[in-house]
Amino acid sequence: MGRILSLLLGLLVVVGVAYYVIQRTAETMGPGPSAPKRQLDNVREKAKEIEQDAQKRADDLLKKTE
């Protein structure tokens, strides 16, 4: 009887710790986008800025040659 009680108590502790870790992870992630998505969005924005700058320089060069 003591072994079964010890096993159940140990299982309860493991489940409690797992629940705590899962809840804590969910709180830190929040409803916003994840870090990889934010990083990808930043890269896309920077690429767009670079493309716009390159297009502007190409247009300026074309105007100078005309």
N, CA, C and O atoms as a GROMACS GRO file, in nm:
protein
  264
    1MET      N    1   0.082  -0.119   0.000
    1MET     CA    2   0.000   0.000   0.000
    1MET      C    3   0.087   0.125   0.000
    1MET      O    4   0.052   0.225  -0.063
    2GLY      N    5   0.199   0.120   0.071
    2GLY     CA    6   0.290   0.235   0.078
    2GLY      C    7   0.356   0.266  -0.056
    2GLY      O    8   0.378   0.382  -0.089
    3ARG      N    9   0.387   0.160  -0.133
    3ARG     CA   10   0.449   0.180  -0.264
    3ARG      C   11   0.351   0.248  -0.360
    3ARG      O   12   0.389   0.338  -0.435
    4ILE      N   13   0.228   0.204  -0.358
    4ILE     CA   14   0.127   0.263  -0.447
    4ILE      C   15   0.105   0.410  -0.411
    4ILE      O   16   0.095   0.495  -0.499
    5LEU      N   17   0.098   0.438  -0.283
    5LEU     CA   18   0.079   0.575  -0.238
    5LEU      C   19   0.199   0.661  -0.278
    5LEU      O   20   0.181   0.776  -0.320
    6SER      N   21   0.320   0.609  -0.265
    6SER     CA   22   0.440   0.682  -0.305
    6SER      C   23   0.441   0.706  -0.455
    6SER      O   24   0.478   0.815  -0.501
    7LEU      N   25   0.402   0.606  -0.531
    7LEU     CA   26   0.396   0.618  -0.677
    7LEU      C   27   0.294   0.725  -0.718
    7LEU      O   28   0.323   0.808  -0.804
    8LEU      N   29   0.178   0.723  -0.657
    8LEU     CA   30   0.076   0.822  -0.689
    8LEU      C   31   0.119   0.963  -0.650
    8LEU      O   32   0.095   1.059  -0.723
    9LEU      N   33   0.183   0.976  -0.536
    9LEU     CA   34   0.232   1.106  -0.492
    9LEU      C   35   0.341   1.158  -0.586
    9LEU      O   36   0.343   1.276  -0.620
   10GLY      N   37   0.431   1.072  -0.627
   10GLY     CA   38   0.536   1.111  -0.722
   10GLY      C   39   0.478   1.151  -0.857
   10GLY      O   40   0.522   1.248  -0.918
   11LEU      N   41   0.378   1.076  -0.903
   11LEU     CA   42   0.312   1.108  -1.028
   11LEU      C   43   0.241   1.242  -1.020
   11LEU      O   44   0.242   1.320  -1.115
   12LEU      N   45   0.180   1.267  -0.907
   12LEU     CA   46   0.111   1.395  -0.886
   12LEU      C   47   0.210   1.512  -0.890
   12LEU      O   48   0.180   1.617  -0.945
   13VAL      N   49   0.326   1.493  -0.831
   13VAL     CA   50   0.429   1.598  -0.832
   13VAL      C   51   0.477   1.623  -0.975
   13VAL      O   52   0.492   1.739  -1.015
   14VAL      N   53   0.500   1.518  -1.051
   14VAL     CA   54   0.547   1.532  -1.189
   14VAL      C   55   0.442   1.604  -1.274
   14VAL      O   56   0.476   1.694  -1.352
   15VAL      N   57   0.317   1.566  -1.260
   15VAL     CA   58   0.210   1.630  -1.336
   15VAL      C   59   0.196   1.777  -1.295
   15VAL      O   60   0.176   1.863  -1.380
   16GLY      N   61   0.208   1.805  -1.167
   16GLY     CA   62   0.200   1.943  -1.121
   16GLY      C   63   0.311   2.030  -1.177
   16GLY      O   64   0.287   2.143  -1.219
   17VAL      N   65   0.432   1.978  -1.179
   17VAL     CA   66   0.545   2.053  -1.234
   17VAL      C   67   0.526   2.074  -1.384
   17VAL      O   68   0.552   2.184  -1.434
   18ALA      N   69   0.483   1.972  -1.455
   18ALA     CA   70   0.459   1.985  -1.598
   18ALA      C   71   0.352   2.090  -1.627
   18ALA      O   72   0.368   2.171  -1.718
   19TYR      N   73   0.245   2.089  -1.551
   19TYR     CA   74   0.139   2.187  -1.568
   19TYR      C   75   0.192   2.328  -1.544
   19TYR      O   76   0.162   2.420  -1.620
   20TYR      N   77   0.270   2.346  -1.440
   20TYR     CA   78   0.328   2.476  -1.407
   20TYR      C   79   0.417   2.526  -1.521
   20TYR      O   80   0.409   2.642  -1.559
   21VAL      N   81   0.500   2.439  -1.574
   21VAL     CA   82   0.591   2.478  -1.682
   21VAL      C   83   0.512   2.516  -1.807
   21VAL      O   84   0.545   2.615  -1.872
   22ILE      N   85   0.411   2.440  -1.840
   22ILE     CA   86   0.330   2.469  -1.959
   22ILE      C   87   0.258   2.602  -1.943
   22ILE      O   88   0.254   2.682  -2.037
   23GLN      N   89   0.200   2.627  -1.828
   23GLN     CA   90   0.130   2.753  -1.805
   23GLN      C   91   0.226   2.871  -1.811
   23GLN      O   92   0.191   2.976  -1.866
   24ARG      N   93   0.343   2.855  -1.756
   24ARG     CA   94   0.441   2.963  -1.756
   24ARG      C   95   0.489   2.994  -1.898
   24ARG      O   96   0.509   3.110  -1.932
   25THR      N   97   0.507   2.891  -1.979
   25THR     CA   98   0.547   2.910  -2.117
   25THR      C   99   0.438   2.984  -2.194
   25THR      O  100   0.468   3.072  -2.275
   26ALA      N  101   0.314   2.948  -2.172
   26ALA     CA  102   0.203   3.013  -2.241
   26ALA      C  103   0.194   3.161  -2.203
   26ALA      O  104   0.160   3.244  -2.287
   27GLU      N  105   0.222   3.195  -2.078
   27GLU     CA  106   0.217   3.334  -2.034
   27GLU      C  107   0.326   3.418  -2.098
   27GLU      O  108   0.302   3.532  -2.136
   28THR      N  109   0.446   3.363  -2.110
   28THR     CA  110   0.558   3.440  -2.164
   28THR      C  111   0.545   3.460  -2.314
   28THR      O  112   0.593   3.560  -2.366
   29MET      N  113   0.481   3.369  -2.384
   29MET     CA  114   0.467   3.383  -2.528
   29MET      C  115   0.365   3.492  -2.562
   29MET      O  116   0.385   3.566  -2.658
   30GLY      N  117   0.260   3.502  -2.485
   30GLY     CA  118   0.162   3.607  -2.506
   30GLY      C  119   0.085   3.591  -2.636
   30GLY      O  120   0.109   3.498  -2.713
   31PRO      N  121  -0.008   3.683  -2.659
   31PRO     CA  122  -0.091   3.673  -2.779
   31PRO      C  123  -0.023   3.726  -2.905
   31PRO      O  124  -0.073   3.704  -3.015
   32GLY      N  125   0.088   3.796  -2.890
   32GLY     CA  126   0.157   3.856  -3.005
   32GLY      C  127   0.231   3.752  -3.087
   32GLY      O  128   0.233   3.634  -3.054
   33PRO      N  129   0.293   3.799  -3.197
   33PRO     CA  130   0.367   3.707  -3.284
   33PRO      C  131   0.492   3.652  -3.214
   33PRO      O  132   0.547   3.715  -3.123
   34SER      N  133   0.534   3.537  -3.258
   34SER     CA  134   0.651   3.474  -3.198
   34SER      C  135   0.778   3.545  -3.244
   34SER      O  136   0.775   3.625  -3.337
   35ALA      N  137   0.887   3.515  -3.179
   35ALA     CA  138   1.015   3.580  -3.210
   35ALA      C  139   1.059   3.553  -3.354
   35ALA      O  140   1.103   3.646  -3.421
   36PRO      N  141   1.050   3.429  -3.405
   36PRO     CA  142   1.089   3.408  -3.545
   36PRO      C  143   1.002   3.487  -3.643
   36PRO      O  144   1.052   3.537  -3.744
   37LYS      N  145   0.873   3.500  -3.614
   37LYS     CA  146   0.786   3.576  -3.703
   37LYS      C  147   0.823   3.723  -3.698
   37LYS      O  148   0.825   3.789  -3.802
   38ARG      N  149   0.852   3.776  -3.581
   38ARG     CA  150   0.893   3.917  -3.571
   38ARG      C  151   1.023   3.939  -3.648
   38ARG      O  152   1.038   4.040  -3.717
   39GLN      N  153   1.116   3.845  -3.636
   39GLN     CA  154   1.243   3.858  -3.706
   39GLN      C  155   1.221   3.855  -3.857
   39GLN      O  156   1.281   3.934  -3.930
   40LEU      N  157   1.136   3.765  -3.904
   40LEU     CA  158   1.106   3.758  -4.047
   40LEU      C  159   1.039   3.885  -4.095
   40LEU      O  160   1.070   3.934  -4.204
   41ASP      N  161   0.949   3.940  -4.017
   41ASP     CA  162   0.884   4.065  -4.053
   41ASP      C  163   0.985   4.179  -4.062
   41ASP      O  164   0.978   4.262  -4.153
   42ASN      N  165   1.080   4.182  -3.968
   42ASN     CA  166   1.185   4.285  -3.973
   42ASN      C  167   1.272   4.271  -4.097
   42ASN      O  168   1.309   4.371  -4.158
   43VAL      N  169   1.304   4.148  -4.133
   43VAL     CA  170   1.386   4.124  -4.252
   43VAL      C  171   1.309   4.166  -4.377
   43VAL      O  172   1.367   4.227  -4.467
   44ARG      N  173   1.182   4.134  -4.384
   44ARG     CA  174   1.101   4.173  -4.500
   44ARG      C  175   1.093   4.325  -4.512
   44ARG      O  176   1.103   4.379  -4.622
   45GLU      N  177   1.074   4.393  -4.400
   45GLU     CA  178   1.067   4.539  -4.402
   45GLU      C  179   1.199   4.600  -4.449
   45GLU      O  180   1.199   4.693  -4.529
   46LYS      N  181   1.309   4.547  -4.400
   46LYS     CA  182   1.440   4.597  -4.441
   46LYS      C  183   1.464   4.570  -4.589
   46LYS      O  184   1.519   4.655  -4.659
   47ALA      N  185   1.424   4.454  -4.638
   47ALA     CA  186   1.440   4.422  -4.780
   47ALA      C  187   1.358   4.518  -4.866
   47ALA      O  188   1.402   4.562  -4.971
   48LYS      N  189   1.238   4.550  -4.819
   48LYS     CA  190   1.154   4.644  -4.892
   48LYS      C  191   1.221   4.782  -4.899
   48LYS      O  192   1.219   4.847  -5.003
   49GLU      N  193   1.280   4.826  -4.787
   49GLU     CA  194   1.349   4.955  -4.786
   49GLU      C  195   1.468   4.955  -4.881
   49GLU      O  196   1.491   5.054  -4.951
   50ILE      N  197   1.543   4.847  -4.884
   50ILE     CA  198   1.659   4.837  -4.973
   50ILE      C  199   1.614   4.841  -5.118
   50ILE      O  200   1.676   4.908  -5.200
   51GLU      N  201   1.506   4.768  -5.151
   51GLU     CA  202   1.456   4.768  -5.288
   51GLU      C  203   1.408   4.907  -5.330
   51GLU      O  204   1.432   4.949  -5.443
   52GLN      N  205   1.340   4.978  -5.240
   52GLN     CA  206   1.293   5.112  -5.272
   52GLN      C  207   1.410   5.207  -5.294
   52GLN      O  208   1.407   5.290  -5.384
   53ASP      N  209   1.513   5.194  -5.211
   53ASP     CA  210   1.631   5.279  -5.225
   53ASP      C  211   1.702   5.250  -5.357
   53ASP      O  212   1.744   5.342  -5.427
   54ALA      N  213   1.715   5.123  -5.391
   54ALA     CA  214   1.780   5.086  -5.517
   54ALA      C  215   1.699   5.137  -5.636
   54ALA      O  216   1.757   5.184  -5.734
   55GLN      N  217   1.568   5.128  -5.630
   55GLN     CA  218   1.483   5.177  -5.738
   55GLN      C  219   1.495   5.329  -5.753
   55GLN      O  220   1.499   5.381  -5.864
   56LYS      N  221   1.501   5.398  -5.640
   56LYS     CA  222   1.515   5.544  -5.643
   56LYS      C  223   1.648   5.583  -5.706
   56LYS      O  224   1.653   5.675  -5.788
   57ARG      N  225   1.755   5.514  -5.669
   57ARG     CA  226   1.886   5.545  -5.727
   57ARG      C  227   1.889   5.514  -5.876
   57ARG      O  228   1.951   5.587  -5.953
   58ALA      N  229   1.822   5.405  -5.917
   58ALA     CA  230   1.816   5.371  -6.059
   58ALA      C  231   1.738   5.477  -6.137
   58ALA      O  232   1.778   5.515  -6.247
   59ASP      N  233   1.628   5.523  -6.080
   59ASP     CA  234   1.549   5.628  -6.146
   59ASP      C  235   1.629   5.757  -6.156
   59ASP      O  236   1.625   5.824  -6.260
   60ASP      N  237   1.702   5.794  -6.051
   60ASP     CA  238   1.785   5.914  -6.054
   60ASP      C  239   1.894   5.903  -6.160
   60ASP      O  240   1.921   5.999  -6.231
   61LEU      N  241   1.955   5.788  -6.171
   61LEU     CA  242   2.058   5.766  -6.271
   61LEU      C  243   2.001   5.775  -6.412
   61LEU      O  244   2.065   5.830  -6.502
   62LEU      N  245   1.883   5.722  -6.432
   62LEU     CA  246   1.817   5.727  -6.561
   62LEU      C  247   1.785   5.871  -6.599
   62LEU      O  248   1.800   5.910  -6.715
   63LYS      N  249   1.740   5.951  -6.503
   63LYS     CA  250   1.711   6.092  -6.530
   63LYS      C  251   1.837   6.169  -6.568
   63LYS      O  252   1.834   6.258  -6.653
   64LYS      N  253   1.949   6.135  -6.504
   64LYS     CA  254   2.076   6.204  -6.536
   64LYS      C  255   2.124   6.170  -6.675
   64LYS      O  256   2.186   6.254  -6.741
   65THR      N  257   2.099   6.050  -6.722
   65THR     CA  258   2.146   6.009  -6.854
   65THR      C  259   2.058   6.062  -6.966
   65THR      O  260   2.100   6.062  -7.081
   66GLU      N  261   1.939   6.106  -6.936
   66GLU     CA  262   1.848   6.155  -7.041
   66GLU      C  263   1.879   6.294  -7.083
   66GLU      O  264   1.812   6.349  -7.170
   0.00000   0.00000   0.00000
